[in-house]
Amino acid sequence: MPYCEYPSPVGILTLVADDEGLQAVWWPDDARSTEVGEFQPDHPVLAQAAAELDEYFAGRRTTFDVRLDPQGTEFQRAAWDVLLTIPYAQTMTYAQQAARLGDPAKARAVGAANGRNPISIIVPCHRVVGASGALTGFAGGLDAKQWLLQFELDTASTSGHHTTSVS
């Protein structure tokens, strides 16, 4: 699979794609990052993902348009689809995400599915918080999660985006 490295404010990310779309955004210490193929930063999907991440980190993009091709179970893909509905600079609890999937009692299963989200930032699992609002698990680490949430709040407050929690 073609891949490239993307230097972001939260660390060097490995972007992985195929001709169907972006398959992964991996963190520096992600063990899966050894599963890459050919370094190919000019691959159209990778180039688009990198350009959109540039715009995101510059505060000019709140949603992503790059084609996505995450690999996972039907439940995982459904959980990740819910992540895509969380607006920029807003949060949702695991229970709220589970309720959107039809069963509020599946908050732990949703947390496990989010933990397997291969496309961090673009599929915004960093926007999911614990029931108390506390930051909980994140593949990039809690410091990166806090940075991303604060960055979105700061950017939204200067650009006029709505910043309340999702219910």
N, C-alpha and C positions, 0 to 999 in steps of 0.2 A: 504494500500500500504506500502511495506517495505520502511524504510528510515534510514538514518544515518546522523550524523553531521560531517562536514568536517572543521577542523580549517585551514583557509587559511590566507595569509598575508593581505587580504582585509576584514577579518571577518569570523565568523563561518557561514558556508553555510550548508543548509539542502539539502541533496541529496535524491530524491524520485524516485522509480523505480517500475516496474512490471516485469513480466516474458518476456515481449516484448522488454523492453529497459528502458533507463533512461527517466523519465518523467519530472523531474524538478531539478533545482539548484536554491534554494531560498535564498535570503538575510536575515540577522537577523531580520529586521523589516517587512518582507513580511507577510501580513495577511493570505495568502494562506498556510503558514507554519503550521497552525492549522489543515490542512486537511490530516495529515499523519496518518499512521496506526501503524504497529509494528516496533519498533527499531530493525533493523536487519543488522548491518554493514557487516556481512559475506555473504549477498545476492550477488550472482555472478555479477550482473550488478552494484550494488553499490560498491563492492570491486574493480571492473575494473575501474569505474569512479574515485574513490578515488586515485587509483594507477596512473592513467593518469594525474589527477590534480597534484599529487605529482611531476610527471615528468615535467609538464608544469611550475609549480612554481619553479622548480630547473633549468629551462632553457634548458631542454633536450627534450621537446616535443612542436611542433608547430601546430600539428593537432591531432584530437582525433579519436579513433577507436571504442569507446563504442557504442553499439546499442542505437539509440534514438527512443523515442516514445512520442513526444510532442502532446498534445491535443489542437486543435484549428480549426478554420474555414479553408476552402480551400485556401482563400486569405492569411490568416496568415501563414499557412504552406508553401505556395509559397514564401512569404517574408522571412521566416526563412531559406528556402533552399538557397536563394540568399546570406544570411549572411554566410552560410557555404562556399561560394566561395571566400570570402574576404581573401586574403593571410595574414599570420602572419605578424604583425608589419606594416600593411598597413591600410588605411582608405578608406571609400567610403561615399559620401553624400547620403542623403535621396533621392534626385532627381536622382542620378545615380542608386540607388537601384530600384526606381520606373521605371526608363527606362529599366532596366534589366527585369522587369515584364511586359514591353510593353507599359507603359503609364507614361511619366515623370511628368504629372500633378497630379499623385497620391502620391506625396511625403508625404503629411499629413497622408494619409491612411497607408502608409508604416511606418511612425513614430508611429502611433497607434498600428499597428501590432507588431512592434519591442518592444513597451512598454508591450505587452502581451507575449513576448518570455519567456517561462517558464524555459529555459535551459541556463541561463547566463553563460558566459565565454566559454563554450564548443560550443554553437551556438553564435558566437561572435558579439552580438549587440553593444558591447562597441567600435567596429571598425567603427561605423557609426557616422558621424559628420554633423553639419549644413553646408549650402552652403558656408559660409565664412570660414569654417574650425573650427568654434567654437564648443566646447563641448556642447551638449544639452542632455536632459533627459536621465536618466539611472536608472534602478530599484535599483541599489546598491549605487546610489548617484554619483555626479560629481567627488568627490574626488577619489572614487574607480575607476571610468572610467579613470580619468587622470592617476592613479597609474598603471592600466593595460596597457594602451597605452604606457606609459613611460617604463614600465618593458619590454614590447615586443620590443620597439625600442632599449633599452639598450642591451637586450639579442641578438637581431638580429645583432647589430653593432659589438658585440664581437664574434659572431659565423659565420659572413659572409652572413647572410640572406639579400635578397634584401628588401629595406625599402621605396620605393616610394609609392605614393598614387595610388589607383586603379582608372582607368577611364572607 
